[in-house]
Amino acid sequence: MTSSIQALRDAVVNNTNYDAFAPGLSAKQWALLETYMQTIDLAAGQTLISQGAQDRGLFFIESGVLSVHLVGDKGEMRLAILNPGSVVGEGSFFSHLPRSASVSAMGSARLWRMTPPRFGELSIRQPELALEIAMSLGGVIARRLVDRMKRVAVT
């Protein structure tokens, strides 16, 4: 599979969900963004994020469907389904808090990961691009927090 960010860009543009990640990026900015991220391929059932983990990676979904769920005394409760073009991991990325839920692939999936140190580098070298990403992520968080059912899905 190619590592080109074009497939992620297409997924983001085509995502019409209420909590869509919708940055206004040019093709050149998408190409720059690619250099700050790495791809991750998941198999069906593979866990991406574990509830309570300290990891602060941010994930952009290129393909596949992810399940966000809580594990508690009474078992597992699904909180959300995330489709291509969406993001996950935004809560801990900004808050430095442990992961609030677990996330796993419902089928094979491809994601792009950005770490806080790489975002810091992006902020220094490409501040306008970093600001657009941060504002778009803030929009995702705000929309998820407005929806009572999705509020706990901010991971």
C-alpha positions as CSV (number, residue, x, y, z in Angstrom):
1,M,0.0,0.0,0.0
2,T,1.3,3.5,-0.8
3,S,2.1,5.9,2.0
4,S,0.7,8.9,0.1
5,I,-1.6,11.0,2.2
6,Q,-4.0,11.5,-0.8
7,A,-6.3,8.7,0.5
8,L,-6.6,10.3,3.9
9,R,-7.2,13.7,2.3
10,D,-10.0,12.1,0.2
11,A,-11.5,10.5,3.3
12,V,-11.5,13.8,5.2
13,V,-13.1,15.7,2.4
14,N,-15.8,13.0,2.0
15,N,-16.6,12.7,5.7
16,T,-20.0,14.3,6.3
17,N,-20.5,13.1,9.9
18,Y,-21.6,15.6,12.6
19,D,-18.1,15.5,14.2
20,A,-16.1,15.6,11.0
21,F,-12.5,16.7,11.0
22,A,-12.6,19.5,8.4
23,P,-9.4,21.4,8.0
24,G,-9.1,23.9,5.1
25,L,-5.8,22.6,3.8
26,S,-4.3,23.0,0.3
27,A,-2.7,20.1,-1.5
28,K,0.8,21.5,-0.5
29,Q,-0.2,21.6,3.2
30,W,-1.5,18.0,3.1
31,A,1.9,17.0,1.5
32,L,3.7,18.8,4.3
33,L,1.5,17.2,7.0
34,E,2.4,13.8,5.6
35,T,6.0,14.3,6.6
36,Y,5.0,14.7,10.3
37,M,3.0,11.5,10.5
38,Q,3.4,7.8,10.1
39,T,0.9,5.2,8.8
40,I,-0.5,2.3,10.9
41,D,-2.3,-0.7,9.6
42,L,-4.7,-2.5,11.9
43,A,-6.2,-5.9,11.5
44,A,-9.8,-6.6,12.5
45,G,-10.2,-6.7,16.3
46,Q,-6.8,-5.1,16.9
47,T,-6.7,-2.5,19.7
48,L,-5.4,0.9,18.8
49,I,-6.0,2.6,22.2
50,S,-6.4,1.0,25.6
51,Q,-8.6,2.7,28.2
52,G,-6.3,4.1,30.9
53,A,-3.2,4.2,28.8
54,Q,-0.9,7.2,28.9
55,D,-0.2,7.3,25.2
56,R,-1.0,10.7,23.7
57,G,-0.9,9.8,20.0
58,L,-3.5,11.4,17.7
59,F,-4.9,9.2,14.9
60,F,-6.5,10.2,11.6
61,I,-8.6,7.4,10.0
62,E,-7.8,6.9,6.3
63,S,-9.8,3.6,5.9
64,G,-11.8,1.2,8.0
65,V,-14.1,1.6,10.9
66,L,-13.2,1.9,14.6
67,S,-15.2,1.1,17.7
68,V,-14.8,3.3,20.7
69,H,-15.9,1.5,23.9
70,L,-15.6,1.6,27.7
71,V,-14.8,-1.5,29.7
72,G,-16.4,-1.5,33.2
73,D,-17.7,-3.8,35.9
74,K,-20.7,-4.8,33.8
75,G,-18.7,-5.5,30.6
76,E,-18.1,-3.5,27.5
77,M,-20.2,-0.6,26.3
78,R,-19.8,0.8,22.8
79,L,-19.8,4.6,22.8
80,A,-19.2,5.4,19.1
81,I,-18.3,4.2,15.7
82,L,-15.7,6.2,13.8
83,N,-15.5,6.2,10.0
84,P,-12.8,7.2,7.5
85,G,-11.9,10.9,7.6
86,S,-12.4,11.1,11.3
87,V,-9.9,11.4,14.2
88,V,-9.5,9.6,17.5
89,G,-7.2,10.2,20.4
90,E,-7.8,14.0,20.5
91,G,-8.7,14.1,24.2
92,S,-5.5,12.8,25.6
93,F,-3.5,14.5,22.9
94,F,-4.5,17.9,24.3
95,S,-5.2,17.1,28.0
96,H,-2.3,14.9,28.9
97,L,-4.8,12.7,30.8
98,P,-5.0,8.9,30.5
99,R,-7.2,7.5,27.7
100,S,-10.9,7.6,28.6
101,A,-11.9,4.7,26.4
102,S,-10.6,1.9,24.3
103,V,-10.6,1.9,20.5
104,S,-10.3,-1.1,18.2
105,A,-10.6,-1.9,14.5
106,M,-13.9,-3.4,13.4
107,G,-12.2,-4.6,10.2
108,S,-8.9,-3.8,8.6
109,A,-8.0,-0.2,8.9
110,R,-5.3,2.3,8.0
111,L,-4.6,5.3,10.1
112,W,-2.1,8.1,10.3
113,R,-0.5,8.8,13.7
114,M,0.9,12.2,14.9
115,T,2.7,12.3,18.2
116,P,2.9,15.4,20.4
117,P,6.6,15.9,19.7
118,R,6.0,15.8,15.9
119,F,3.1,18.3,16.4
120,G,5.5,20.5,18.3
121,E,7.9,20.4,15.4
122,L,5.1,21.2,13.0
123,S,4.1,24.2,15.2
124,I,7.6,25.6,15.0
125,R,8.2,24.9,11.3
126,Q,4.7,25.4,9.8
127,P,2.7,27.4,12.4
128,E,-0.2,28.2,10.0
129,L,-0.6,24.5,9.2
130,A,-0.4,23.5,12.9
131,L,-2.9,26.2,13.9
132,E,-5.4,24.9,11.2
133,I,-5.0,21.3,12.5
134,A,-5.4,22.4,16.1
135,M,-8.5,24.5,15.3
136,S,-10.1,21.7,13.3
137,L,-9.4,19.2,16.2
138,G,-10.9,21.7,18.6
139,G,-14.0,21.7,16.4
140,V,-14.2,17.9,16.6
141,I,-13.9,18.0,20.4
142,A,-16.6,20.7,20.7
143,R,-19.1,18.9,18.5
144,R,-18.5,15.6,20.4
145,L,-18.9,17.4,23.7
146,V,-22.2,18.9,22.6
147,D,-23.7,15.5,21.9
148,R,-24.4,14.0,25.2
149,M,-24.1,10.4,23.9
150,K,-20.7,11.1,22.2
151,R,-19.3,13.2,25.1
152,V,-17.5,10.2,26.7
153,A,-16.2,9.2,23.2
154,V,-13.5,12.0,23.4
155,T,-10.5,9.8,23.8
